[in-house]
Amino acid sequence: MNLVDLLYEYQEYLILAVWLLCLLVYVLVRFPILMLKSKRLVHEALGDSSEPLSVVVIAHNHGNSLEETLERIATQDYSGKYEVIVVNDSSTDDTADIIQRVENRHAHVRHTFTSDTARYMSHFKLAVTLGVRSARHEWIVLTEGDCCPSSSQWLQTLSAGCDEQHDLVLGYSNFYPVTTLHSRRYAYERFMQQLRWFRAAIVRKNSKAVGGLMCNIAFRKSLFLDNKGFSAQLHWLGGEDVLFVDTLAVQGRTGVVMDSRSFMWQQLPVRHQLWTTSQLFHAAASQSLSRQGKRERFMWSLSSWAAWGVLLLSVVWAMRLQPVDVHRFFFSLLPYLAVVIVFVVDVLLFHRATRLMCQSEIGRLYPLYNLIRPFQHFAFRIQSYRQRRYLMRGI
């Protein structure tokens, strides 16, 4: 009997084996990410940290929100001393006037700027580098001009991770307000992306962080300078969220803060194309990830396709059901019971995670987003590959 005949004879067992493998991949990858608890990630309370901080704010045409952002950052209830450095990234609106007004009100706020003549490199990378080099303190807290701290305890809470055990501290950030289908989709992508990054940073004692949003992150100035900042990423004009932490992180030296007082809320993209462009940069820049980063991304993609594998194999199994033998028929329904239980638990865990992160509104369409995501990211991957040379020069 050849292999083809053998597979045909035992095709039912083969279907069940592949179905079970897909289900296990989905459960083993997804559930640990959604089951993260805040007390496992960082310091449970506000901590007594009084570490001197340099807050670097990158502002590019953020005039409509910049003044409120700077005012809330400049008036933080922080037990130590801190400075605020605003980097005017070649803004063409009233950003410069707003920065000057805030500087006049607060002595610990100052600014620098990037030249609009800089070409063939990322202005954001240049702005971050200028801000870091201007900082007077070892610990840098980085954010952007269209972001707003969730509370006056933002710095105090985030600084709980700025200790001798850490070189990097990841904070949570997402878009607001989340009211439309597009905004929920954007927020869902960010939410899941950050849970993955948080999990990768703390899953084991010697885990290595593989990503982090640049709008709510703290790191050592010496770490940035010793690794020559963005020198390994200058050929990309985007993708900093994907590559920055992955490049600088050292195993076991990254902390994560998930206290709601440390959250940062960012304005929604004005146009859908802006979000699409950022996703293309992320897909393209992922080619330069470290081995750990590529492994994490592969496992997440595999779990996304595994969900489709479970559904499609369940349909195939249903088409083969023969309700002749009642006992065998009910035994054949057991896989469907397992699928229902797994996906119900998955939804419950997701809603629990959204409540923990104060993002309950993005859970309503979770099953839909979960199913369309692998196709969407595959399309981004193909498109980024086709436009590689344009992404490396900017769009």
C-alpha beads as a LAMMPS data file, in Angstrom:
LAMMPS data file: protein, C-alpha beads

395 atoms
394 bonds

1 atom types
1 bond types

-500.0 500.0 xlo xhi
-500.0 500.0 ylo yhi
-500.0 500.0 zlo zhi

Masses

1 110.0

Atoms # bond

1 1 1 0.000 0.000 0.000
2 1 1 1.523 3.332 -1.058
3 1 1 1.355 6.596 0.857
4 1 1 -1.565 7.997 -1.160
5 1 1 -3.701 4.953 -0.496
6 1 1 -2.763 5.040 3.175
7 1 1 -3.751 8.685 3.517
8 1 1 -7.043 8.042 1.728
9 1 1 -7.907 5.151 3.990
10 1 1 -7.181 7.104 7.155
11 1 1 -8.265 10.537 5.915
12 1 1 -10.649 11.023 8.839
13 1 1 -7.794 10.627 11.303
14 1 1 -5.629 12.932 9.211
15 1 1 -8.323 15.630 9.236
16 1 1 -8.714 15.308 13.003
17 1 1 -4.941 15.435 13.545
18 1 1 -4.498 18.629 11.489
19 1 1 -7.603 20.138 13.090
20 1 1 -6.239 19.421 16.572
21 1 1 -2.838 20.862 15.652
22 1 1 -4.428 24.104 14.425
23 1 1 -6.533 24.358 17.582
24 1 1 -3.494 23.802 19.820
25 1 1 -1.446 26.427 17.963
26 1 1 -4.243 28.960 18.372
27 1 1 -4.720 28.255 22.071
28 1 1 -1.032 28.078 22.990
29 1 1 -0.166 31.330 21.186
30 1 1 -3.260 33.462 21.854
31 1 1 -4.386 32.590 25.354
32 1 1 -1.117 33.444 27.190
33 1 1 -1.107 36.864 25.496
34 1 1 -4.694 37.671 26.454
35 1 1 -4.231 36.332 30.004
36 1 1 -1.530 38.848 30.935
37 1 1 -2.070 40.388 34.339
38 1 1 -0.871 43.821 35.325
39 1 1 0.746 42.584 38.550
40 1 1 2.929 40.222 36.528
41 1 1 4.212 42.991 34.327
42 1 1 5.409 45.705 36.585
43 1 1 5.204 47.463 39.799
44 1 1 1.738 47.295 41.283
45 1 1 1.788 50.668 43.016
46 1 1 3.108 54.108 42.238
47 1 1 6.594 53.477 43.554
48 1 1 8.848 56.010 45.282
49 1 1 10.900 56.703 42.176
50 1 1 12.403 60.164 42.021
51 1 1 14.747 59.398 39.123
52 1 1 15.505 62.604 37.159
53 1 1 13.744 62.374 33.797
54 1 1 14.016 64.095 30.438
55 1 1 10.691 64.048 28.592
56 1 1 11.217 64.385 24.825
57 1 1 8.131 65.438 22.830
58 1 1 8.303 65.154 19.036
59 1 1 5.979 67.747 17.471
60 1 1 5.176 67.801 13.752
61 1 1 2.207 69.978 12.797
62 1 1 0.420 69.099 16.037
63 1 1 -0.769 72.626 16.677
64 1 1 -4.383 71.596 17.301
65 1 1 -3.437 69.460 20.314
66 1 1 0.116 70.413 21.260
67 1 1 -0.657 73.076 23.847
68 1 1 -2.899 70.774 25.880
69 1 1 -0.324 67.981 25.605
70 1 1 2.572 70.160 26.778
71 1 1 0.503 71.697 29.574
72 1 1 -0.447 68.272 30.958
73 1 1 3.128 67.019 30.691
74 1 1 4.614 70.168 32.225
75 1 1 2.270 69.959 35.244
76 1 1 2.775 66.280 36.094
77 1 1 2.634 65.301 39.762
78 1 1 6.129 63.824 39.872
79 1 1 8.186 63.411 43.051
80 1 1 11.537 63.977 41.311
81 1 1 12.772 66.646 38.953
82 1 1 12.187 66.475 35.236
83 1 1 12.613 68.574 32.118
84 1 1 10.523 68.732 28.963
85 1 1 12.296 69.017 25.599
86 1 1 10.034 69.770 22.642
87 1 1 11.513 68.985 19.231
88 1 1 9.811 70.995 16.507
89 1 1 10.072 68.607 13.561
90 1 1 9.873 71.071 10.644
91 1 1 6.288 72.064 11.450
92 1 1 4.503 74.442 9.092
93 1 1 1.581 75.355 11.380
94 1 1 1.584 77.373 14.612
95 1 1 3.616 74.769 16.548
96 1 1 6.520 77.187 17.140
97 1 1 4.234 79.830 18.690
98 1 1 2.585 77.246 20.955
99 1 1 5.947 75.973 22.181
100 1 1 7.045 79.532 22.948
101 1 1 3.886 80.210 24.994
102 1 1 4.349 77.043 27.048
103 1 1 8.042 77.849 27.585
104 1 1 7.087 81.259 28.947
105 1 1 4.785 79.621 31.512
106 1 1 7.087 76.764 32.581
107 1 1 10.805 77.160 33.217
108 1 1 11.538 73.438 32.847
109 1 1 10.243 73.367 29.254
110 1 1 12.646 74.095 26.378
111 1 1 12.833 73.276 22.706
112 1 1 14.995 72.427 19.733
113 1 1 14.157 71.836 16.080
114 1 1 15.039 69.867 12.968
115 1 1 15.978 71.531 9.708
116 1 1 13.499 71.200 6.858
117 1 1 16.457 70.768 4.491
118 1 1 17.176 67.239 5.768
119 1 1 16.494 64.762 2.960
120 1 1 16.629 61.037 2.321
121 1 1 16.317 60.188 5.993
122 1 1 13.539 59.927 8.525
123 1 1 12.705 63.264 10.126
124 1 1 11.293 61.397 13.109
125 1 1 14.586 59.570 13.698
126 1 1 16.474 62.853 13.419
127 1 1 14.079 64.557 15.840
128 1 1 14.425 61.773 18.433
129 1 1 18.216 61.866 18.139
130 1 1 18.296 65.638 18.661
131 1 1 15.992 65.365 21.658
132 1 1 18.047 62.595 23.277
133 1 1 21.322 64.454 22.754
134 1 1 19.774 67.588 24.277
135 1 1 18.635 65.718 27.394
136 1 1 20.398 66.435 30.681
137 1 1 19.297 63.273 32.485
138 1 1 20.037 59.575 31.989
139 1 1 16.420 58.411 31.654
140 1 1 14.527 59.596 28.561
141 1 1 10.729 59.455 28.285
142 1 1 9.625 59.723 24.667
143 1 1 6.224 60.775 23.338
144 1 1 4.641 62.767 20.506
145 1 1 2.834 66.071 20.253
146 1 1 -0.575 64.594 19.443
147 1 1 -0.587 62.408 22.574
148 1 1 -2.127 63.209 25.939
149 1 1 -1.307 61.552 29.302
150 1 1 -4.208 59.737 30.919
151 1 1 -3.539 61.331 34.306
152 1 1 -1.272 63.642 36.290
153 1 1 0.436 60.476 37.593
154 1 1 1.695 59.427 34.148
155 1 1 5.357 60.157 34.820
156 1 1 5.263 58.862 38.393
157 1 1 3.728 55.573 37.331
158 1 1 5.904 55.059 34.261
159 1 1 9.042 55.840 36.271
160 1 1 8.325 52.844 38.525
161 1 1 10.139 50.778 35.912
162 1 1 13.103 53.154 35.624
163 1 1 15.426 51.319 37.994
164 1 1 18.697 49.438 38.032
165 1 1 17.096 46.260 36.637
166 1 1 15.851 47.892 33.420
167 1 1 17.210 49.764 30.431
168 1 1 13.869 50.080 28.626
169 1 1 10.327 50.575 29.929
170 1 1 7.275 50.064 27.713
171 1 1 4.049 51.930 28.379
172 1 1 0.627 51.469 26.809
173 1 1 -0.770 53.850 24.206
174 1 1 -3.717 53.816 21.815
175 1 1 -5.961 56.044 19.728
176 1 1 -8.945 58.051 20.953
177 1 1 -11.845 58.564 20.615
178 1 1 -12.829 55.103 19.342
179 1 1 -16.304 55.541 17.879
180 1 1 -16.272 54.538 14.192
181 1 1 -15.517 51.209 12.480
182 1 1 -12.211 52.535 11.172
183 1 1 -11.139 53.863 14.568
184 1 1 -12.021 50.557 16.235
185 1 1 -9.956 48.729 13.643
186 1 1 -6.955 51.008 14.259
187 1 1 -7.317 50.648 18.025
188 1 1 -7.684 46.864 17.780
189 1 1 -4.450 46.552 15.789
190 1 1 -2.533 48.647 18.305
191 1 1 -4.064 46.842 21.239
192 1 1 -3.106 43.372 20.038
193 1 1 0.295 44.533 18.860
194 1 1 1.197 45.916 22.266
195 1 1 -0.079 42.877 24.160
196 1 1 2.203 40.759 21.951
197 1 1 5.163 43.024 22.652
198 1 1 4.447 43.070 26.388
199 1 1 4.222 39.289 26.448
200 1 1 7.495 38.929 24.522
201 1 1 9.257 41.239 27.001
202 1 1 8.258 39.376 30.174
203 1 1 7.363 35.801 29.207
204 1 1 10.607 34.504 30.731
205 1 1 13.267 35.905 33.034
206 1 1 15.706 36.422 30.169
207 1 1 13.140 37.420 27.549
208 1 1 14.028 40.016 24.931
209 1 1 11.609 42.780 23.971
210 1 1 10.868 42.898 20.246
211 1 1 8.838 46.100 19.839
212 1 1 7.252 49.098 21.517
213 1 1 5.328 52.224 20.535
214 1 1 7.476 55.349 20.403
215 1 1 4.744 57.544 21.893
216 1 1 4.994 56.060 25.408
217 1 1 8.398 54.606 26.151
218 1 1 11.306 55.242 28.519
219 1 1 14.939 54.293 27.955
220 1 1 18.445 55.115 29.110
221 1 1 20.290 57.825 27.223
222 1 1 23.492 55.789 27.462
223 1 1 21.751 52.784 25.854
224 1 1 20.723 54.932 22.893
225 1 1 24.148 56.544 22.449
226 1 1 26.176 53.372 22.997
227 1 1 24.186 51.658 20.238
228 1 1 24.495 54.709 17.964
229 1 1 20.771 55.364 18.028
230 1 1 19.076 54.659 14.724
231 1 1 22.285 54.031 12.778
232 1 1 21.214 50.484 11.850
233 1 1 17.797 51.679 10.608
234 1 1 18.606 54.765 8.540
235 1 1 17.645 53.064 5.285
236 1 1 14.008 52.965 6.491
237 1 1 11.953 56.161 6.653
238 1 1 9.501 54.529 9.036
239 1 1 8.940 51.439 11.132
240 1 1 10.479 52.843 14.325
241 1 1 7.840 51.112 16.458
242 1 1 8.971 47.780 15.029
243 1 1 12.747 48.237 15.016
244 1 1 13.741 50.652 17.797
245 1 1 13.093 48.411 20.801
246 1 1 14.060 45.248 18.924
247 1 1 17.461 46.794 18.145
248 1 1 18.246 48.241 21.592
249 1 1 16.635 45.731 23.962
250 1 1 18.857 43.475 26.055
251 1 1 17.553 40.165 27.398
252 1 1 15.857 40.525 30.768
253 1 1 16.340 44.316 30.873
254 1 1 12.928 45.564 29.685
255 1 1 10.106 46.530 32.032
256 1 1 6.433 46.938 31.167
257 1 1 3.961 49.299 32.829
258 1 1 0.246 48.634 32.387
259 1 1 -1.232 50.782 35.146
260 1 1 -4.087 52.864 33.712
261 1 1 -2.482 56.024 35.133
262 1 1 0.500 55.520 32.824
263 1 1 -1.488 55.281 29.588
264 1 1 -1.040 57.702 26.713
265 1 1 -3.905 58.515 24.345
266 1 1 -3.108 59.596 20.786
267 1 1 -5.279 61.385 18.260
268 1 1 -6.681 59.274 15.441
269 1 1 -5.022 59.566 12.012
270 1 1 -6.671 62.330 10.024
271 1 1 -6.755 60.192 6.877
272 1 1 -7.019 56.435 6.397
273 1 1 -3.998 56.602 4.095
274 1 1 -1.780 57.693 7.001
275 1 1 -2.610 54.519 8.913
276 1 1 -2.154 52.385 5.794
277 1 1 1.260 53.933 5.176
278 1 1 2.363 53.184 8.731
279 1 1 1.256 49.560 8.310
280 1 1 3.266 49.283 5.093
281 1 1 6.330 50.616 6.885
282 1 1 5.810 48.102 9.701
283 1 1 5.484 45.218 7.244
284 1 1 8.579 46.264 5.313
285 1 1 10.721 47.038 8.366
286 1 1 9.890 43.653 9.904
287 1 1 12.358 42.154 7.433
288 1 1 15.138 43.723 9.526
289 1 1 13.953 42.286 12.847
290 1 1 16.184 40.177 15.051
291 1 1 15.749 36.417 15.237
292 1 1 13.516 36.761 18.312
293 1 1 11.423 39.424 16.606
294 1 1 10.923 37.355 13.482
295 1 1 10.019 34.294 15.563
296 1 1 7.408 36.239 17.535
297 1 1 5.905 37.661 14.357
298 1 1 5.856 34.234 12.687
299 1 1 4.097 32.580 15.635
300 1 1 1.455 35.298 15.716
301 1 1 0.803 34.972 11.972
302 1 1 0.679 31.195 12.322
303 1 1 -1.973 31.449 15.033
304 1 1 -4.035 33.780 12.819
305 1 1 -4.068 31.251 9.982
306 1 1 -4.645 28.420 12.472
307 1 1 -8.041 29.946 13.307
308 1 1 -9.021 29.634 9.652
309 1 1 -7.620 26.100 9.596
310 1 1 -9.892 25.124 12.485
311 1 1 -12.974 26.611 10.816
312 1 1 -12.340 25.131 7.381
313 1 1 -11.524 21.664 8.723
314 1 1 -14.646 21.816 10.863
315 1 1 -16.689 22.414 7.691
316 1 1 -14.960 19.477 5.975
317 1 1 -15.686 17.294 8.996
318 1 1 -19.351 18.344 8.952
319 1 1 -19.675 17.314 5.312
320 1 1 -18.454 13.829 6.213
321 1 1 -20.879 13.250 9.063
322 1 1 -23.184 10.277 8.562
323 1 1 -26.027 10.211 11.107
324 1 1 -26.554 6.473 10.673
325 1 1 -24.975 5.386 13.899
326 1 1 -26.377 7.632 16.660
327 1 1 -23.467 7.006 19.024
328 1 1 -20.880 7.661 16.329
329 1 1 -22.781 10.759 15.237
330 1 1 -22.741 12.333 18.696
331 1 1 -19.086 11.359 19.107
332 1 1 -18.358 13.195 15.845
333 1 1 -19.925 16.337 17.314
334 1 1 -17.328 16.534 20.086
335 1 1 -14.833 18.513 17.967
336 1 1 -17.474 21.183 17.416
337 1 1 -18.078 21.399 21.130
338 1 1 -14.343 21.908 21.620
339 1 1 -14.294 24.661 18.966
340 1 1 -17.206 26.475 20.580
341 1 1 -15.592 26.301 24.017
342 1 1 -12.225 27.554 22.724
343 1 1 -13.652 30.498 20.809
344 1 1 -16.014 31.468 23.632
345 1 1 -13.094 31.456 26.078
346 1 1 -11.062 33.435 23.534
347 1 1 -13.732 36.141 23.307
348 1 1 -14.111 36.281 27.106
349 1 1 -10.349 36.623 27.578
350 1 1 -10.212 39.368 24.957
351 1 1 -12.999 41.338 26.636
352 1 1 -11.260 40.919 29.994
353 1 1 -8.025 42.272 28.486
354 1 1 -9.826 45.267 26.936
355 1 1 -11.387 46.123 30.304
356 1 1 -7.955 45.926 31.930
357 1 1 -6.644 48.421 29.353
358 1 1 -9.757 50.658 29.466
359 1 1 -10.593 49.760 25.841
360 1 1 -13.920 47.934 26.130
361 1 1 -15.290 49.622 23.004
362 1 1 -12.940 47.721 20.658
363 1 1 -14.212 44.290 21.737
364 1 1 -17.530 44.413 19.901
365 1 1 -16.185 43.275 16.522
366 1 1 -13.330 41.123 17.786
367 1 1 -14.344 37.883 15.975
368 1 1 -14.601 39.755 12.665
369 1 1 -11.256 41.557 13.064
370 1 1 -9.656 38.318 14.182
371 1 1 -10.696 36.546 10.968
372 1 1 -9.878 39.281 8.448
373 1 1 -6.541 40.146 10.039
374 1 1 -4.351 37.459 8.365
375 1 1 -5.591 38.444 4.892
376 1 1 -5.105 42.126 5.641
377 1 1 -1.537 41.647 6.868
378 1 1 -0.719 39.347 3.971
379 1 1 -1.857 42.104 1.605
380 1 1 0.324 44.648 3.455
381 1 1 3.279 42.283 3.218
382 1 1 2.874 41.839 -0.541
383 1 1 2.344 45.559 -1.106
384 1 1 5.373 46.495 1.015
385 1 1 7.511 44.046 -0.937
386 1 1 6.428 45.587 -4.236
387 1 1 7.059 49.121 -2.965
388 1 1 10.245 48.306 -1.078
389 1 1 12.466 50.875 -2.769
390 1 1 9.843 53.588 -2.282
391 1 1 9.421 52.716 1.395
392 1 1 13.147 52.973 1.851
393 1 1 13.091 56.441 0.348
394 1 1 9.792 57.525 1.863
395 1 1 6.286 57.762 0.491

Bonds

1 1 1 2
2 1 2 3
3 1 3 4
4 1 4 5
5 1 5 6
6 1 6 7
7 1 7 8
8 1 8 9
9 1 9 10
10 1 10 11
11 1 11 12
12 1 12 13
13 1 13 14
14 1 14 15
15 1 15 16
16 1 16 17
17 1 17 18
18 1 18 19
19 1 19 20
20 1 20 21
21 1 21 22
22 1 22 23
23 1 23 24
24 1 24 25
25 1 25 26
26 1 26 27
27 1 27 28
28 1 28 29
29 1 29 30
30 1 30 31
31 1 31 32
32 1 32 33
33 1 33 34
34 1 34 35
35 1 35 36
36 1 36 37
37 1 37 38
38 1 38 39
39 1 39 40
40 1 40 41
41 1 41 42
42 1 42 43
43 1 43 44
44 1 44 45
45 1 45 46
46 1 46 47
47 1 47 48
48 1 48 49
49 1 49 50
50 1 50 51
51 1 51 52
52 1 52 53
53 1 53 54
54 1 54 55
55 1 55 56
56 1 56 57
57 1 57 58
58 1 58 59
59 1 59 60
60 1 60 61
61 1 61 62
62 1 62 63
63 1 63 64
64 1 64 65
65 1 65 66
66 1 66 67
67 1 67 68
68 1 68 69
69 1 69 70
70 1 70 71
71 1 71 72
72 1 72 73
73 1 73 74
74 1 74 75
75 1 75 76
76 1 76 77
77 1 77 78
78 1 78 79
79 1 79 80
80 1 80 81
81 1 81 82
82 1 82 83
83 1 83 84
84 1 84 85
85 1 85 86
86 1 86 87
87 1 87 88
88 1 88 89
89 1 89 90
90 1 90 91
91 1 91 92
92 1 92 93
93 1 93 94
94 1 94 95
95 1 95 96
96 1 96 97
97 1 97 98
98 1 98 99
99 1 99 100
100 1 100 101
101 1 101 102
102 1 102 103
103 1 103 104
104 1 104 105
105 1 105 106
106 1 106 107
107 1 107 108
108 1 108 109
109 1 109 110
110 1 110 111
111 1 111 112
112 1 112 113
113 1 113 114
114 1 114 115
115 1 115 116
116 1 116 117
117 1 117 118
118 1 118 119
119 1 119 120
120 1 120 121
121 1 121 122
122 1 122 123
123 1 123 124
124 1 124 125
125 1 125 126
126 1 126 127
127 1 127 128
128 1 128 129
129 1 129 130
130 1 130 131
131 1 131 132
132 1 132 133
133 1 133 134
134 1 134 135
135 1 135 136
136 1 136 137
137 1 137 138
138 1 138 139
139 1 139 140
140 1 140 141
141 1 141 142
142 1 142 143
143 1 143 144
144 1 144 145
145 1 145 146
146 1 146 147
147 1 147 148
148 1 148 149
149 1 149 150
150 1 150 151
151 1 151 152
152 1 152 153
153 1 153 154
154 1 154 155
155 1 155 156
156 1 156 157
157 1 157 158
158 1 158 159
159 1 159 160
160 1 160 161
161 1 161 162
162 1 162 163
163 1 163 164
164 1 164 165
165 1 165 166
166 1 166 167
167 1 167 168
168 1 168 169
169 1 169 170
170 1 170 171
171 1 171 172
172 1 172 173
173 1 173 174
174 1 174 175
175 1 175 176
176 1 176 177
177 1 177 178
178 1 178 179
179 1 179 180
180 1 180 181
181 1 181 182
182 1 182 183
183 1 183 184
184 1 184 185
185 1 185 186
186 1 186 187
187 1 187 188
188 1 188 189
189 1 189 190
190 1 190 191
191 1 191 192
192 1 192 193
193 1 193 194
194 1 194 195
195 1 195 196
196 1 196 197
197 1 197 198
198 1 198 199
199 1 199 200
200 1 200 201
201 1 201 202
202 1 202 203
203 1 203 204
204 1 204 205
205 1 205 206
206 1 206 207
207 1 207 208
208 1 208 209
209 1 209 210
210 1 210 211
211 1 211 212
212 1 212 213
213 1 213 214
214 1 214 215
215 1 215 216
216 1 216 217
217 1 217 218
218 1 218 219
219 1 219 220
220 1 220 221
221 1 221 222
222 1 222 223
223 1 223 224
224 1 224 225
225 1 225 226
226 1 226 227
227 1 227 228
228 1 228 229
229 1 229 230
230 1 230 231
231 1 231 232
232 1 232 233
233 1 233 234
234 1 234 235
235 1 235 236
236 1 236 237
237 1 237 238
238 1 238 239
239 1 239 240
240 1 240 241
241 1 241 242
242 1 242 243
243 1 243 244
244 1 244 245
245 1 245 246
246 1 246 247
247 1 247 248
248 1 248 249
249 1 249 250
250 1 250 251
251 1 251 252
252 1 252 253
253 1 253 254
254 1 254 255
255 1 255 256
256 1 256 257
257 1 257 258
258 1 258 259
259 1 259 260
260 1 260 261
261 1 261 262
262 1 262 263
263 1 263 264
264 1 264 265
265 1 265 266
266 1 266 267
267 1 267 268
268 1 268 269
269 1 269 270
270 1 270 271
271 1 271 272
272 1 272 273
273 1 273 274
274 1 274 275
275 1 275 276
276 1 276 277
277 1 277 278
278 1 278 279
279 1 279 280
280 1 280 281
281 1 281 282
282 1 282 283
283 1 283 284
284 1 284 285
285 1 285 286
286 1 286 287
287 1 287 288
288 1 288 289
289 1 289 290
290 1 290 291
291 1 291 292
292 1 292 293
293 1 293 294
294 1 294 295
295 1 295 296
296 1 296 297
297 1 297 298
298 1 298 299
299 1 299 300
300 1 300 301
301 1 301 302
302 1 302 303
303 1 303 304
304 1 304 305
305 1 305 306
306 1 306 307
307 1 307 308
308 1 308 309
309 1 309 310
310 1 310 311
311 1 311 312
312 1 312 313
313 1 313 314
314 1 314 315
315 1 315 316
316 1 316 317
317 1 317 318
318 1 318 319
319 1 319 320
320 1 320 321
321 1 321 322
322 1 322 323
323 1 323 324
324 1 324 325
325 1 325 326
326 1 326 327
327 1 327 328
328 1 328 329
329 1 329 330
330 1 330 331
331 1 331 332
332 1 332 333
333 1 333 334
334 1 334 335
335 1 335 336
336 1 336 337
337 1 337 338
338 1 338 339
339 1 339 340
340 1 340 341
341 1 341 342
342 1 342 343
343 1 343 344
344 1 344 345
345 1 345 346
346 1 346 347
347 1 347 348
348 1 348 349
349 1 349 350
350 1 350 351
351 1 351 352
352 1 352 353
353 1 353 354
354 1 354 355
355 1 355 356
356 1 356 357
357 1 357 358
358 1 358 359
359 1 359 360
360 1 360 361
361 1 361 362
362 1 362 363
363 1 363 364
364 1 364 365
365 1 365 366
366 1 366 367
367 1 367 368
368 1 368 369
369 1 369 370
370 1 370 371
371 1 371 372
372 1 372 373
373 1 373 374
374 1 374 375
375 1 375 376
376 1 376 377
377 1 377 378
378 1 378 379
379 1 379 380
380 1 380 381
381 1 381 382
382 1 382 383
383 1 383 384
384 1 384 385
385 1 385 386
386 1 386 387
387 1 387 388
388 1 388 389
389 1 389 390
390 1 390 391
391 1 391 392
392 1 392 393
393 1 393 394
394 1 394 395
